[in-house]
Amino acid sequence: MQIASWKCQPYTLQTCSSRFHRLLISVHGTLSPSEVMMAYGKKALAAQKATNCLSDIMFQEASSTPALSSWGPGVDSADVNSSSSTVNEVPRDRLLLGVPVNTVDIEGRDSTIGYSRYVGRPATTSAPLVRLLQDAGALIHAKTTVPTGLFHIETVSDVYGRTLNPHNTAITVGGSSGGGAALVACGGSKIEIGSDIGGSVRIPAHFCGVWSLKGSAGRFPTWGSRSSLAGLEGIQLITAPLASNLDDLEEFWKRVIHCEPWQYDHTCIPLPWRPIDLQQEGRKLKWGVMWDDGTVPPTPACRRALATVANALRKQGHEVVDFTPPDLVSGLQTGYRLLFADGAQQVEAPLQPGERVTGPAQAILNLFNLPRIVKKIFAYFLKSSDPFAAEVYKSMHPLTVLEDRAAIVSRDEYRAQWHKKWIDEGLDFLITVPHPLPAFPHGGGVKVSLMSVGVTFLFNLASTLQLDYSAGVLPVTHVDKDIDGLAPNFTSTPEYQSMNSVVKGVYSVYDAEKMHGLPLGVQVVGRRLEEEKVLQGMRVVEVALKEAGVYF
């Protein structure tokens, strides 16, 4: 059976923007989807050899997707991805024809989420998102590595081992979607789809120098994706894509929405794509800068990346103001209580004898396993020297039904405060660091802890309404050992001595010398269901940076 061939000029989702695709075009001129799969398969295997990022490969199956083989010899599928045509001119079920994508639960394939218990227990059905992608002709060619139970800021498990950062193999890729970020950064896929509760897509994007956008709950198909916290309503699991450039990220989002995901996933909101072009409008925007999350101030390199974006936007004439949100510490603590309302039993239960979660997740389990009276004693003695740690000890315990409902009430009150603050200040966007650190050396996650992910976790908090904000990450610059280092003898300074235990843990792994050259990203935040606007806000940032002479 003949597969319709691609004319390479329009091969990428919107334009041939990547180096790899330009090379393919110059060599071949025309490609079939099977040839595309061959090229990306080779890149994926090279990525696996360099970073250990794959958990499964499906190259042959990808090329035999029914949506590909159903095209007859007289059909020119290049029209599907032509930059001169609009998605409305293309059949709905062919919008992603030949686009390499890695995604969630696939029928007949393991979805272990890093647990050895689930090895050899393949999914009995594909997630709605997978069915949408297959109907649209996407090449689903691999699955990627995640940490055990998904709760780790590094990607490591007993099942797959450790995944390495393609920019420096001594450095972590982040978590939980670290394998996907590494694969995209290596050019082994156009799109990776991971899950995001506390920054599990955005942090790896920041660490690996790729682009991502977490939408609001219900905008992107999520139902049917395996989670270690199934049934959690206080903070919902969200799936989100990563891409190697902003054009592909936006075009993928747009084409998935044009495929009407609400016809596949009953949890999706039937909200069509709403085109917006802030560049064409030309109006000046108001940007709030949130310099930290109230618990961990950004390290020098990450703060410089954020300041670089703020200064570039000011030079373009945009209004850029410091933003002080409602009490972040109390908001984050409410979020963590909701996240682990069960005492982290769901994370621990699938572990087999001798198997452990690692790093921050193990610290959380150890905390919950302490008798409550012991935690109260620790909290009492720490309340004056380290009030943040004292509050963690006091509040982190399994919640009763009444305590859980009280936490939901606190969540709702907190989101109302954010709503009022945003409206009162008239913001278009908020910019933050995605994480206080650049990517750090392997094993550093033990010291960094899950409490360091506040700036990403915050915007998932209260995911049924506000703060269920849309948030995208884009790379800005790189760590520079000459300008991003800490002061000599920093640990002896009054600044360090005044830090709480969480901050000290984060700063103990920061080393600009070892991190030199690693990517630095910035997070662009919009309000609920403003995915189209956030993507355009990311584009405004990229244009401002280029005009300021800053290129990633």
Disulfide bonds with the S-S distance in Angstrom:
none
